[in-house]
Amino acid sequence: TKLQQYAMVDAEGNYTAIDGNTVTGLNYDTEYKFVVRYIDSYKYLAGDYSDAITVKTRKLGDVTGDEKVDIVDLVRIKKGLADDPDNAVYDIEPDGGEAGSLVYMRRIILGLVK
């Protein structure tokens, strides 16, 4: 039984409940705040939300998580697309498929995409 509820906190301090524990559709290189609380159950009353934690999403193309977008990321994306083509981490240019992601990544490295 699910006993906790996760929520995202907006800039005004409002909570938006998250269904489950996974969030999709976040923007790259952006900070988000999240909280959790216990929910009502047959045994317990709902608790207050926890203090918020702040997380920052990676920069577009930073698949290694080192805060840089460089040739290492390009190589990792190329290998990732070959090994696991359905993994969204490697699909940085969703409309272009594998070739589109690699071209887009090269453009990021060259500074042609911000």
C-alpha positions as CSV (number, residue, x, y, z in Angstrom):
1,T,0.0,0.0,0.0
2,K,1.2,3.4,-0.9
3,L,1.7,5.4,2.3
4,Q,3.6,8.5,1.0
5,Q,2.7,11.2,-1.4
6,Y,5.3,13.2,-3.4
7,A,4.7,16.7,-4.6
8,M,6.5,19.4,-6.6
9,V,6.7,22.9,-5.2
10,D,6.2,25.8,-7.5
11,A,7.7,29.3,-7.2
12,E,4.7,30.5,-5.2
13,G,5.0,27.6,-2.7
14,N,2.0,25.7,-4.0
15,Y,2.2,21.9,-4.0
16,T,1.3,19.7,-7.1
17,A,0.9,16.1,-6.2
18,I,3.0,13.6,-8.2
19,D,1.4,10.3,-9.3
20,G,3.9,7.7,-8.1
21,N,7.6,8.6,-7.6
22,T,8.6,9.5,-11.1
23,V,8.4,12.9,-12.8
24,T,8.6,13.4,-16.5
25,G,8.6,16.5,-18.7
26,L,11.1,18.5,-16.8
27,N,13.2,21.1,-18.5
28,Y,17.0,20.8,-18.9
29,D,19.3,22.8,-16.6
30,T,16.5,23.9,-14.3
31,E,16.0,23.7,-10.5
32,Y,12.9,22.0,-9.0
33,K,11.8,21.5,-5.4
34,F,10.1,18.4,-4.1
35,V,8.5,17.3,-0.8
36,V,7.0,14.1,0.6
37,R,4.4,13.3,3.3
38,Y,2.6,10.4,4.7
39,I,-1.0,10.1,3.5
40,D,-4.2,9.1,5.3
41,S,-4.5,5.4,5.8
42,Y,-6.7,3.1,7.9
43,K,-4.2,3.5,10.7
44,Y,-2.6,7.0,10.4
45,L,-3.6,10.5,9.7
46,A,-1.9,12.5,6.9
47,G,1.3,14.2,7.9
48,D,2.8,17.5,7.1
49,Y,5.0,17.8,4.0
50,S,8.7,17.5,4.6
51,D,11.2,20.3,4.0
52,A,11.7,20.7,0.3
53,I,14.8,19.3,-1.4
54,T,16.0,21.1,-4.5
55,V,17.3,19.2,-7.5
56,K,18.7,20.5,-10.7
57,T,18.3,18.7,-14.0
58,R,21.3,18.2,-16.2
59,K,22.3,20.4,-19.1
60,L,21.0,19.3,-22.5
61,G,23.6,16.8,-23.7
62,D,25.3,16.2,-20.4
63,V,24.8,12.4,-20.2
64,T,27.8,11.9,-18.0
65,G,26.6,14.3,-15.3
66,D,29.8,16.2,-15.0
67,E,28.2,19.6,-15.6
68,K,30.0,19.9,-19.0
69,V,28.9,19.0,-22.5
70,D,31.8,17.8,-24.4
71,I,33.2,15.0,-26.7
72,V,32.9,12.5,-23.9
73,D,29.1,13.0,-23.9
74,L,29.0,12.7,-27.7
75,V,30.8,9.4,-27.5
76,R,28.5,8.2,-24.7
77,I,25.4,9.2,-26.7
78,K,26.7,7.4,-29.8
79,K,27.4,4.2,-27.8
80,G,24.1,4.6,-25.8
81,L,22.0,4.9,-29.0
82,A,23.7,1.8,-30.4
83,D,23.3,-0.3,-27.2
84,D,19.9,1.1,-25.9
85,P,18.1,3.1,-28.6
86,D,14.9,3.3,-26.6
87,N,16.6,5.1,-23.7
88,A,15.4,8.7,-23.6
89,V,18.7,9.8,-22.0
90,Y,20.4,9.4,-25.3
91,D,17.6,10.9,-27.5
92,I,18.5,14.6,-27.0
93,E,16.8,15.6,-30.3
94,P,13.6,13.6,-30.2
95,D,12.4,14.5,-33.7
96,G,15.7,13.4,-35.4
97,G,16.2,9.8,-34.2
98,E,19.8,8.6,-33.8
99,A,21.3,10.6,-36.5
100,G,19.5,13.8,-35.4
101,S,20.7,13.4,-31.8
102,L,24.3,13.0,-32.9
103,V,24.1,16.0,-35.2
104,Y,22.4,18.1,-32.5
105,M,25.0,17.0,-30.0
106,R,27.8,18.2,-32.3
107,R,26.0,21.5,-32.7
108,I,25.8,21.9,-28.9
109,I,29.5,21.2,-28.5
110,L,30.3,23.8,-31.2
111,G,28.2,26.4,-29.4
112,L,25.6,26.6,-32.1
113,V,22.8,25.6,-29.7
114,K,22.3,27.1,-26.3
